[in-house]
Amino acid sequence: MDKRITILPTEAIGSLPRTQALMQAQREYNAGQLDWIAMQALFDEAVKQAMSELEATGSPIITDGEQRKTHGFATYLVEGGHNFAPDGLEIPFSDGHVRRLPRLVSGPFRYALSAADTLVKARHYTKLPMKQAIISASAVSLFYPSEPIEGYSRAQFLEDLIDEQEKEIRGCFAAGADKVQIDFTEGRLALKLDPSGSVLDSFIELNNRVLARLTEEERQRIGVHTCPGADHDATHSADVDYAELLPSLFELKAGSFYIAMAGEADPERGLKIVARYLKPWQRAFIGVIDVNDPRIETPEEVCERVLQAARFIPLEQLGTTDDCGFSPFCDDVSTSRETALAKIRARIEGTKLALERLHAGALHE
């Protein structure tokens, strides 16, 4: 082991469960019982509280808990938009419930809300580095319907989408993001929808069209998150073999990858695949917390998962994370805020413990 490695990076994915008060306020706003100004004040308080709680865990880099994403991590950008219908693509989960994407009904496509806007509002609540999660261009591409929109082709939509995501990424960096994380949960799902891999290939190509517009330095500050879904403790694609996804995943022109692993049936096999395809300039943040398991891991359990990952992935290319965000949809109450924060603390403490043991082992070699 390289004795110069003194820090093993550890980062959350992004979302924290909303408080009951915030969810109740959202229901009142949707029912017309609360005005937008009052809702904004509640969002501000929720963001401030979430960031304070994340700081208290010892997190070296934090998010705003995605408290302002009123419906979920995937659809924030169209909230308040007027050219969408609610009857888009259905995504079924393993417990039988379904999430539905919005459907674009007319052009041009524009972001109604940018994650850069929410970051601007959150940045003054902390002096710590911040990471901003955004939805991938490939996920947003699913908003375009199967039948062409009259006067607005899919090709034109994709050009507009690429322009909008480039603007969002640059806006996040300008607002002070240390890292920007692209949520690519649909990558594994693509192989379930199309086992031939052609849909996944098209997703990789589309996301790389965005990333190609950035400098090499900027791409090193971009991370890509993949998981089989985490909603009401259920997944949408855990049955898809990682061997089908990971070789393509590392073709994305990004510096970091956040890879769900703790909840996998065979983590060692997944780690071997990561080690085989991870490029020398990329870092793999391995999931050491199963967000779909209500049990809180101990730091010792996390430590063992880190040590297992370190057997296959060079330490200078390794980091730790949670398998997914906690309650990435606003109505998910399967995990409490207290449980999520306890799991995050276990990840941070377990990562430190693993590094200590790795150094102790190196000293005795």
N, C-alpha and C positions, 0 to 999 in steps of 0.2 A: 504494500500500500504506500502511496505517496504521502510521506510524513508532513508535507507542506499543506495538505488539505486540513484546514482548521474549522471550516464551516460546511455543513451539509445543508443546502437550501431546502426550505420547507414552505409550502404555500397552500392556502385554501383555494378551492375552485371559485367560489364567489358568493353564493346565496346563503342566507341564514333564514330559519323559519320566521315568519312575521308574528308579531305579538297578537294576542287576541284583540286588543284594543284597535290595532291598525286594521285587522281583517274586518272588525265590526264597522269601523269608519268607512272602509271601502264599500261594504254592503249598503250603508246609509247613503253614500255618495251615488252609487249606482241606482238607488231608489229615488234619487232626487231630494233626499232629506238633509243633505250636507252640500254646501257650495264649494267651488274649486279653491277659493282662497283658504278656507278652513282645512281642506284636504292637504294643501301644500304645506301648511304649518305642521300638520300631523306627520307628513312625510319627512320634513326636516327633523323633527324630534326622533322619529324612528331611525333615521340614518345616523344621527348623532349617538343614539343609544347603542346601535349595532356596532359602530366603529369603536366606541369606548369599550364595549365588551370584548371585541376582537383584540384590541390593544392589551387588555388585561390577561389574555391567554398567553402572552409572550410572543405573538406572531410577529415575525420580522417585517412582513409586508402584508397590508390589509386591503380589504375591499369595503364598499359601502353596504355590504350585505344584500345588495340588489333590492333594497326596500322600496324604491320608487318604481320598479317594474311591476305595474299594478296587476297584470294577469300572469306573467311568467317570463322566463329568460328568453323565449323564442319569439315573442310577438310585441315586445315593448316598442319597436320602431314604427309600428302602424297604429299605436294607440292615439286616438284623436284624428286619424286619417279618415277621409270620406269616400275613398274609391275602393273599399273592400267589403266583401260579404263574409259572414261567419261560417259558410258551408264549404270549406276547403277540404284538403286531404285529411283523412282520418288515420290516426296512429293508435293501434290497439296495444294495450299493456297486458302483462302476463296474468294479472288478476281479473281481467275481463273489462276494465274500464277503458275508455277511449278519450284521447285528446284530439281536437280538431284544429287545423291551421286555418287562418283567414284565406280568402280567395280574392285575388285582384280582379276587379271588374272593368277597369278602364285605366288608360295611361294619362299622363306619364307617371312612372313610379318614383316616389320621393320618400325619404324617411320623415315621418311625422315627429319622431323623437330620436335624438342621437344619444348614445351612451356618453358621449363627450359632454353633453349638457348636464347630465346627472353628476358627472365627475366634477365639473366646475363647482357645483353646489356642495359637494362633499369634501373637497380638497382642504378647505380651511378648518376642518374639524380634527385634523391630525398633523403631526410632523413626521410621521412614519412614511416610508415609501408606499405607494398605492398601486394596485393592479386593477385594471378595468376589464371586465368580461363583456364580450360582444357576441352576437349571433353570427354564424358563418354566412357567406354569400350563398353557399350551396343549400343551406336550410331555407333561406329566403327565396331561392329559386323555385321552391315547391309551392309558393303562393300563386304562381302563374298557372292558370287552368289548363287542362288537357286540350280544350278547344281554343283556337286562336282568338284573341281579342281583336275585334274589328278596328283597323286603323292603328294598331299597336302590336307589332310582332313580338314573338318571344326573343328574337335576336336583339331588337331594340331595348326590350325590357332588361336583358342581361347586361347590355352596355350601360344602361342607367344604373343598374344595381351595382356594377363594379365601381362606377364613379361615386356612388353614394357610400359604399363601404370604404373606399380609399379616403374619402372626406372624413368619415367617422374615425378611422384609425389615426389619421393625422390630427384630428381634433382632440382625440384622447391624449396623444403625446404632447400637444400644445397646452392642454389643461393640466399637465404634470404627471401623467401616468408613467410609472417606472416600467411597467410591462402592460401589454394588451393581450388578452387571452381570447382566442376564437373558439367558441363552443361548437364542436363538430360531432355532436351525439348522433346525428343522422348518418355518419359514416358507416357504422356497423349495421344500422337499420337498412341502409341501401342494399346490403348483401342479402338481407332477408326478403326485401321487395324484388330483388333481381339477382339471383345467385350467379348469373353469368359474369357479374362484375362490371358491366358496361355503365351502369348508373354510378357506381363508386368512381370509376375512371372519369366520368364527366364531372363529378363533384370535385375530385382532385384538380382537374384541369381548370375549373372555374375559380376555385380558391387560389390557385397559383397565378391566375391572371391578375388577381388583386395584389398578391404578394410581390409579383414581379415589378410593380410600380414603386415599391419601397427600396431604400438603399440597403446594402448588406448589413450595416449597423442597425438599421431599424428592424430588419427581419430577425436579428438576434434578440431583439426585445419583444418579439411576437411568440406567443405560445399557442398550442392547439390542444384542446381537451377532447378526449374520446371516452365514452362509457356506453353501457347498454341501456341507459335510462335509469332514472330514479324518481318515481312519482308514486306516492302512497305506498312506499316500500315495494314497488313492482318495477319490472324492467320491460323494455320493448324488444330487445334483441340479444339477450344473454345467451341464447342458444346458437348464435352465430360464432363460428370458430375464429379465434383471433388470428390464426394462420392465414385466413382469407383477407383480413383487414390490414394488419400491421406492415407487411411489405409495401403496400401502397401509401400508408399513412406517412411514412418517413420520406416520401417523395415530395411532401409539402415543403415549401421553402421557408421554414420557420426554425427558430433556434431552440425552442423548448416544446416538450410534449408532455401532457398530463394524462396518464393512462390508468384507468380503473384496473385494479388487480386484486385487492383484498377480498372482493366478493366472487372472484373467479373459482371455478371448481378445481382447477389445476394451475395455481399461480406459477409454479416452477416452470411448467411448459411455456406459459406466456412470457416469463422473463427471458427464457432462452431465445424466443423469437425476437423480443425487443433487442437483445444483445446482438443478434445476428444482423439486424437491418438498421440499427441506430448508426447514423453517420458521425464521423469524428467531431464535427462542429455542433452537434446536437446534444441536448441534455434531456434525459427521461426522468420526469417526476412520477414516481411509482405510487399508486394508490395503496396506502397502508391502513386506511379506515373504511370499513364497509358501512356506507351511509344507509343502506337498506336493512341493516341489522340493528334492532333497538338496543342491544346490549352495548355497553360502553367498554371499549377495549382498554386494557391496562397499558401503561408505558412499556412494560416488559414484553407484552405481545407485539406491540408496534416495533420494538427493538428487534425482535426475532424476524419480523417481516423485512425490516431494513437490512439486516445481516444476510438474509436469504437473497435479496436483490443485489447486494454487494458482491455476492459470489459470481455473478454473471455480468454485471454492468460496472465499468470502471468508475471509481469513486468520483473522479473529476467530471463525470458525465451523469451523475446520479443526484436525484432530489426526491423529496417525498411530498405527497399530497393526500387529499381525500378522494375516494373513488368518484365522487360527483359533488355537486352543490347540495346543500341541505334544503329540502322543500323548494325546488326551483320554480314550482307553480304556487301562486299566492294562496290557493285554497287547500294546500296539502298540510294537514295537521297530524300526520303520522309520526313526526319527530318533534319533540319540544325544543324550545330554544336552549333550555338547560342541558338537555342531552347533547345537542349539537356542539355547544361550547365545551362540554366535558370531553367529547371525542376529539375536538381540535386540540385541547390541552394535552391529551394523551399522545396525539401525533407529534406535537412539539417536544414533549419530554422524552418520548420514545426515540425520536430522531437524535436528540442530544446523547442519550444513553448509548445508542448504537455507535455513534462516532467515537465516544470514549472507549468503548470495547474494541473497536477497530484499531484505534491508536495503541491501546494496551497490547493487543495481539501483535501489532507491528513491532513494538519495542522488544518483544520477547522472541522475535524471529532470529 
